[in-house]
Amino acid sequence: MSIRFIHTADIHFGMENYGRINSQTGIHTRLLDFQKAFNFCIDSAIEKQVDFFLFAGDAYKTTTPSPTQQKLMINCLLRLHKARIPVILVIGNHDNPLSFGKAHSLDVFSALPFDGFHVISKPKTVHLKTKHGPINIVGMPWPTRNTIALNNEHIYKSSIEITEYISQAAAHIIKELASDLDPAIPAVLSGHLTVSSGVFSGSEKRAIYGTDPIFLPSDLAIEPFDYVALGHLHRYQNLNPNGYPAIVYAGSVERIDFGERKEDKGFCLVTIKQKGETQHQFIKTPTRPFVQIGVKIKTGVPQTEQVLEAIKKHNLKDAIVKIVYHLPADRPDKVDLHAIQRACSEAHYTVGIIPVHQITKRERRSLAKVDMDFKTLLTTYFGTKPELQKEKDELITKALELWETHQKEQEEKQTQKY
């Protein structure tokens, strides 16, 4: 019979941006958003009675989650244990403290006095016996110096050279673990990795790409794997759509920031019908809508009215909202912020109402020369102002009169001094 499992990743409990404290629970509303999305994954796993639950890294925002965040995470995962669904947890970069001797943020699950949790903090294979047959799961946590042994020959190498070595060493370990598997038994590779053809999104774009160990799709899509379950990139994507096995990022379960506002979030339901035949389905999770409204202000129409008209085109109910309006050059900002805030009253949270002023290009004064007399300078200057041509002569005359008066005052001051 078919083996089915849930593949998810990048839960990031602890993302508490763009929200407020819930008055009934005392917990930040964004943390509750992530809990809701993750519980939806677990509800699906229990409803469909999957054979196991595979999490591909980054449970928390940081390696030091608060007690509240840990409590919510444990309560979610214990629901799977009560339903007798084995849980595979692969350590991601946000889970690993990168310090010798320190426990990672998911270490508590490896210390629980009961079976059902398999924590992969070092490369290894989990031989799992499910109700529908055996399956092998090769786990590759976020590759670091701690997971990949470095010897003395790397002491004087640059960080780029060490990163390249870690990538090559991790790829070699994956091949070795794959070669030890029984090719007749279904197999899954799960890792928290960066694949060269993967697409970053949102907050992940700010990561320094060169510091990530990079893997080629050919390093992962190898026999006898039937599915490659990845975490780290927040966008759902299959990097091997026309080949076998599929190389899939499940993506994050909730939106992290406005860079992900247009992306669907969810998890994957994977079905291995038989050895060599695997399908996966992306299932959306309930997420908080992110709405960004851009307005290009036109002249001749009240500015506030233009922004309000743009707001009416969007459903702001329980959404996180950002409004950006672009002002024409040399136009003052007359938008009524209080009126805009009232129009966003149904939103869950308004991030900002942000004006963008168009930079006025300064005209070059290339025609003016330092050796010109004052009258010539005035004539040259007003020659570049078509809108002042009618008043040009009168303005020059008045400016010269002022100049002469100023010069006489300076001469009198010099005479009095001596």
Secondary structure, DSSP 8 states (H G I E B T S, - for coil): --EEEEEE----BT---S--B-TTT-SBHHHHHHHHHHHHHHHHHHHTT-SEEEE-S--BSSSS--HHHHHHHHHHHHHHHHTT--EEEE--TTT---STT---TTGGGGSSSSSSEEEESSSEEEEEEETTEEEEEEEE----TTTS---GGGTT--HHHHHHHHHHHHHHHHHHHHHTS-TTS-EEEEEE-EETT----GGGGGS-GGGS-EE-HHHHS-TT-SEEEEES-SS-EES-TTSSS-EEE---SS--SGGGTTS--EEEEEEEEETTEEEEEEEE-----EEEEEEE--TTS-HHHHHHHHHHTS--TT-EEEEEEEE-TT------HHHHHHHTTTSSEEEEEEEEE--------TT--TTS-HHHHHHHHHHT-GGGTTTHHHHHHHHHHHHHHHHHHHHHHHHHH-
